[in-house]
Amino acid sequence: MKILGLVGSYRKLGNTEVLVREALMSAAEMGAEVEMLRLTDLNIKPCKGCMACIFKKADCKIEDDANFFFSKIFEADGIILGSPIYIFGPVGTIKMIQDRFLQISTKIDKLKNKVGAIIAIGGAPGAEGTIMPGLASFFSFLGIPVVDQMLVYSHGPGEILLHEDAVEKANKIGRELVEALQDEQAKTKYIEGSGVCPMCHQNFLVLKEGVLECGLCHIKATPKIEGGKLILEFGKTELKKGEEIQEAIADHIKNLSETGVKYIKLKDEIDKRKEKYRNFPVKEVKPYS
């Protein structure tokens, strides 16, 4: 089996990289082949939103390292995604790559039977923002179950090595990835607390008409307060819906394709209505102009 470590930080042997390396080391000790990819070594350009990959099933025309990145994702059995917190969320490099996921949306079958894990590092508690659901969304769209995750805090580059509990947790993540690939039941055993979604393990919840809904998995829970603590009750129907997230992603892609057919029929009318905006004499500001 092959475990791929993805490092979102620009700092070599900084806190993110050393924890990802620790996880890879423990996976290697259990017999896995391991590789590490610094995402900052990639030349990834923004998605242009042309939708040709969805509407026309065409290959992406952007010339950069995206295809290389996806080839490594397809090869890997387990993926560790590591990121520092930058302004209440994951680093922009990760989001830039995620924006290119549409071009492999018709190749979802290549992502079956993989597992993932998350390693996030912040400076201090209170500034987590969307770091965990942001990293979880990386795996959620790909339909890859997360078997463990960690969020720890440290300031200076490499200072996390002074926190032995954090190092041990990263080591455990490497072992659990291998165990999950060896044991089908281990893929679904991970649950973190009673106040999180049992599918993506995040507390990224939205209140809709008195019912809480996971912002990633869209499964619903009834909230209760017991002993001053929030308890979420997920019904069996909702849990079953969460287990079918892979099919839901496939349906979403299918719907996108259908919107392409609809758009072609409406294009002439849309272009007519664009005229008043095209003719509006606003000054378009550009750098160095």
N, C-alpha and C positions, 0 to 999 in steps of 0.2 A: 504494500500500500504506500501511497505517496502523500505526504503532508506538506502543504505550501503555506509559508508564513508571509503575510503581506504587511509591510511596514509603511505607515503613512507619514512618519516624521522625517524631516530633513536632517536631523541630527544622527550621525553615525554613532552607534553604541550609546545613544541617549536612552532615556527611560523606556520608551516604547520598544526600541529595538532589543534591548537586553532582555525584556520580559518575553518578547516573541522568540528570541533565541533560546531562552530557558525552556519554553514550551516545546520547541523543536528538539532540543537536546533530550528531553524526557521521552518524546515520541520515538526518537532514534534509538534510545536505549531499549525500547520495546520492539525494535525490529523494523520500524518504518523508514522509508527513504524520505529524506527531508530536503526542501529547498526554501530559500528566502528571496523575496523580491521587494526591493525598495521602490515604492510607487513613485517616489520623486526622481527615479532614474528614467522614468517613462516620459515620452513626448506624447501627451494626450491633448487633443484639441477639442473645443466645445462641440456638442451636437448642434447641427444647424437646423434641426426641426423640419427637414424636408419630407420626412415620413416615407421616403422611397423604400426603406427596408420593410415597412409594414404594408403600405399600399401596393407596392409593385414586387415585393419579395426580392428586391435587388440588394446586392452587396453595397456596403457603405463606401462612398467615394472618397472619404476623408483619408488622407495619407498621413498616418502617424503610427504609434505603437499599440493601438487598441487591439488589433488582431493578435499580436504577440501576447498581450495580456490575457485575452480570452482563451488562447491556446493553452496557457498555463492553468487557467481555471478548469478547462475541460480535462486536462491530464490529471489533476489532483483528485484525491479521494477525500481528503480533509483540508479545510482552509482556516487559518487563523488570521483574523483581521485586527491589526493594532493601530491605534490612533491616539495622539494627545488631544486635549481639549483646546480648541482655538475659538475664542469668542462664543462660548456657550454651545459648541457643537463640534462635529468632526472636522478634520482639516479639509480644505477645499479640493485637494487632490483626489480624495475619495469621492466627493460629490461629482467632480468632473468625469470620473470613470463611470459612476452610476448613471449619469445622463446619457451614456453611450450604450446602456444595456438593451435598448430597443433593437439594436442591430443583431442581437443574438436571441431575440424573443421567439423566433421561429425554430430555435435549436434547443428548446428547453429540455428535450429528451436526453441531451448530453449531460444534463446536470443531475440526473436521478442518482439516488443512493450515495450522495455526498453528505458530509456533515461539516458544521462550522463552529467557530468559537470566537469570542470577542474579548479583546484586551484594550481597556481605555485608561488613560492616565491624565489626571488633572493636577492643578497647582494646589488647590485647597477646596474643601467641601463648600457647597453653596453656589458654585459656578458651573454645575454639570450641564444645565440647559437641556439640549436635545441630543447629547452625546450618545446615550445608550439606544434610544429608538432610532437615531440616525444611522448608527452602525448596524442595528438589527434590520433596518430596511434594506441594506445591502444584500443580506441573505434572504429576506422575505420575498423580494421580487424574483429571486432565482429559485425559490422553492426549496432552499437548503435549510434543514433544521439546525438550530443552535443548541449544542449539547452542554455548553457552559459559557460563562462570561465573568468578567471581573472589572471593577472600577476602583482604582487606587489613586493615592495622592502623593506627589513629591515635586519639589521645585527644581533643584539643580540637575543638570544632565548626568545621568547615572546614579543619582542619589537614591533612587528606588532600591538599589542593591543593599542599602543599609536597613531596609525594611524586610526582614526575613519572612514574615507572613505573606507579603506580596510575591516574593520570589517562589515560595512554596506553592502558592495558588497558581502561578503561571506553570510551574512544573506539573501540577495536578491537571491543568487543562490539556497539556500535551498527552498525558496518560489517558485521559477520558476520551479524547478524539480517537485514539487507537482502539480503546475498548468499545466505543460506539460502532466502529467499523467492523469489529470482530463479533459483536453481539447486537442483533437487530433490536432487542428490547432496550438496550442502553441508549438508543437514539431518542427515546421518548421519556426516559426516567427523570430528566432534569426539570425540576420545578423550583422556582425561587420565591418563597413567601406566599402569603395568602392574598396580597393586595396587587398581584400582577396577573397579566394575561397568561394562561397556562400554555399557550402555543408559542408566542415570541418572547415571553418572560419579561415584558416591559410594563411599566405603569403609565404608558402613554394612552390615557383614557379620556374619552370625550363624553360629556353628559348630554343625552338626547331623550327628552320627554321622560325624565326620571329613570332612565336606564343608561348604564355606562357601557360604552362601546370601545373596543380596542381600535386605536387609530391606524394600526397596521393590519391586523387580522380581521377586523370588523365583526368579531364575535362579541356577543352581548353578555352583560352580567348584571345581576340585581345587587345593589349596594346595601349593606347593613352595618350598623354600628353596634359592636359588642365589646363591653368593657373599655370603651373609649377608642377602640381600634376599628379600622375599616375592614370589613370582610366582604369579599366578592363571591357571589354564588353563580357559577357557570352551569347552566343546564346541560343535559346530555345532548340535546339537539345542537346547541351552540358548539360544544366540544367536537361533535361529529363534523360540523361545518368547518371548524378550524383544521381538522385532519384533511379536509379536501381542498386546502389552500392551493395546492399545485394545479388542480383542475380549475380553480377560480382564476388563477393567473392565465391559464390557457384560454379561458373564456374571455378574459379581458383583452388579450391579444386578438382574438377572433373578432371582438366587437370593434377594435381599432381598425381592422381590415375592412369591416363593413362600413365604417365611417368614411373610408377612402372612396368607396363606390358612390356613397351618397354625395360626397364633396364634388366629385366630377360632374354630377348632374346639376349641382347648384352653382358651379364655378362662374358661369357667365353672369348670373344675377349678382353674385357676390362682388365680382369685378366692377359691375356698374355702380354698386353702392359704395365702393372704395373711392370713386372719383372725387367726391367732395373733400376727402381727407388728403388725397394726392395733390389736389389743387390748393389746399390751405397754405398760405404763404408764411409758414413758421420758419424761423431761422434754425437750421440744423447745425448744432455746435459740434465741431470735431477737434481732436487734439492738434495743437500747433497751427490752427487755421487763423 
